[in-house]
Amino acid sequence: DTGVSQDPRHKITKRGQNVTFRCDPISEHNRLYWYRQTLGQGPEFLTYFQNEAQLEKSRLLSDRFSAERPKGSFSTLEIQRTEQGDSAMYLCASSRPANTGELFFGEGSRLTVL
Amino acid sequence: QKEVEQDPGPLSVPEGAIVSLNCTYSNSAFQYFMWYRQYSRKGPELLMYTYSSGNKEDGRFTAQVDKSSKYISLFIRDSQPSDSATYLCATLNRDDKIIFGKGTRLHILP
């Protein structure tokens, strides 16, 4: 399978714990995006990378959130001291170098904070 | 004003009907427009992609962009129960980010 893969698919955690999600993009794609989606809403932009450089981070992203993409390959999204409001689907997507809006999404990582 | 506005529905139509899904966008400078389809508990998948204005057809699906009214549409002909999903419109904004609408939930009734 050469699509975008995300792990884990579902994470249940208690409030205050840290969680980390991993995304493996399509190998020839140099752009990688993280989005958050809650029920009844469209995906909401969090951050994106071009190769290993994090080019933009949404103002909605508190300092409890951090994302990395070492060596421009896979990426991780860490949420520290989780809150119930962090419960959502975290979507990763990748795209080719020319940004025309064609995103290839993974299946998402669903976070439930109790 | 949000960059992309979309009626969340739900929209229920009988099998075989023509479906029309619509969005409006805020900035006339936007050039790239996309429609994504999302099944329940899955990631979105790109359905249609258009640049600038005009129509684009792919099988039963037609995407249309009207830049004069800042309106984008997706038409589905001969709708099937397997078309039941959430349809998300999206655009590439000036900050080089892909911005999504809320999505319209579509139900095709057998």
Interface residues (C-beta under 8 A of the other chain):
Chain A: V4 Y33 Y35 G40 Q41 G42 P43 E44 F45 Y48 E56 L91 A93 N99 T100 G101 E102 L103 F104 F105 G106 E107 G108 R110
Chain B: V4 Q6 P8 Y32 F33 M34 Y36 R41 K42 G43 P44 E45 L46 Y49 Y51 L88 A90 T91 L92 D95 D96 K97 I98 I99 F100 G101 K102 G103
